[in-house]
Amino acid sequence: MKAKTILITLFLFATHFLLGQNISTIEKELHSTFQRIDYWSSEGRDHKNFYDSLSSANTKFENLLVRYTSSYPETLHHDFKSLKKIGLIMTTSEDGKFRVYSWDSWTGGSMHFFKNVYQYETPDRKIHSKAVENQGEGDPGRYYYQINDVISENKKYYLAQSKAILSSGMSYHAITIFSIDNGQLNDKAQLIKTQSGIKNQLGYEVDLTSSSNRQYEGKDYEIEYDQKNKIISIPLIQADSKVTTKKIRYQFKGKYFEKI
């Protein structure tokens, strides 16, 4: 009996060691691949075909990230510290079952083009991931920086906050609802009740280059989410693009987020 216990302990230790080695190897390879994006977006710009090389570096990293995050469940909970230090943005839901990886492809100018990979766990405990396609030519994409959870009628929903950088003074902010339905990530889930119907997203554009915002020095134009009271707050922006200190608020009322 004692020998059997020792064998089980050794097996668990070996398994833990191998997983640790595995995730360490994965992170190193991803880090090395991600660094090529940085190279071609900086020193490599002097090369004749740098743009093609930069695009290729982004594609290679994206494919590698999807492959590893869909094949190795432990990646969903790994912190990838070395990648975050060089620009990878990661945000994970409160329940740890939905994560978005975002990064600047550096293929734009003052308008930044972001790439994203969604990773999620289905009820059967399987891990999936997929690259996100931008919505048509000219769409710069966005980066995700916060995901909160809410339960409506016994179903889990995710509130994902994101930001698109349209120029040095213009940005687009959004909070989008996600859910996991029938083993698939649903990015069109609806949970926000407005005058025009039940919506999937709240979004607004901030234009700090507008003459109406020349004296504006605040930082209160970001989306705010009160986790305790389940309140989404977005700034009131006037027709002339002026950002005000007033807020438009939507509170979760048990089934939907409703304006208060």
Secondary structure, DSSP 4 states (H G I P E B T S, - for coil): -HHHHHHHHHHHHHHHHHHHHHHHHHHHHHHHHHHHHHHHHTGGGGSTTHHHHHHHHHHHHHHHHHHHHHH-GGGGG---HHHHHTT-EEEE-TTSSEEEEEEE---SSSSPPEEEEEEEE-TTS-EEEEEPPPSSTT----EEEEEEEEEETTEEEEEEEEEEE-SSSEEEEEEEEEEEETTEEETT---EEETTEEESEEEEEEETTSGGGTT----TTS-EEETTTTEEEEEEE-TT--EEEEEEEEEE-SSSEEE-
